[in-house]
């Protein structure tokens, strides 16, 4: 049984609200309205109570555990799967961080005052660009 089916069988008043999405009364706070959002993505179920209940409280009210939100058990010993970067995402990040460096470099050239926040942002940009290179190069 899929994770979504496991959740939905315990929420008889759940109603579809889109592809792979449902709304139901939240069992965590006994709501009458459809305050619990349920979404199925890639073999996992995401829960969001618009009334403020935490996921653990919703699951406890359903008699379920966190592991019940997944079709397949999580293999915590396996290395995390790396999804390939889309070239457009790489370019967008590189352009944004490079623009930050260029603006601060221009300020330095013009002898403008560089605030501590500017220095921190420059350091973040350098770190992100370094991480980008390390991540996308074999």
Residue pairs with C-beta under 8 A, 6 or more apart in sequence:
2 40
2 43
2 71
3 40
3 43
3 44
3 45
3 68
3 69
3 70
3 71
4 20
4 38
4 40
4 45
6 64
6 68
7 38
7 45
7 47
7 62
7 64
7 68
7 69
8 14
8 22
8 38
10 27
10 62
10 63
10 64
11 22
11 24
11 25
11 27
11 36
11 38
11 62
13 24
13 25
13 34
14 22
14 23
14 24
14 38
15 22
15 23
15 24
15 34
16 22
17 23
17 37
20 39
20 40
20 41
21 37
21 38
21 39
21 40
22 37
22 38
22 39
23 34
23 35
23 36
23 37
23 38
24 34
24 36
24 38
25 31
25 32
25 33
25 34
25 35
25 36
26 35
26 36
26 49
26 50
26 51
26 53
26 58
27 36
27 58
27 61
27 62
28 36
28 49
28 51
28 53
28 54
28 57
28 58
28 60
28 61
29 35
29 49
29 51
29 52
29 53
31 51
35 49
35 50
35 51
36 47
36 48
36 49
36 50
36 53
36 58
37 46
37 47
37 48
37 49
37 50
38 45
38 46
38 47
39 45
39 46
39 48
40 46
43 70
43 71
43 72
44 69
44 70
44 71
45 69
45 70
46 69
47 55
47 58
47 59
47 69
49 55
49 57
49 58
55 66
55 69
56 66
59 65
59 66
59 68
59 69
67 73
67 74
85 135
85 136
90 132
90 136
93 128
93 132
94 129
94 132
97 125
97 128
97 129
97 132
98 125
98 129
100 121
100 122
100 125
101 122
101 125
101 126
101 129
104 114
104 118
104 121
104 122
107 114
107 118
108 114
114 122
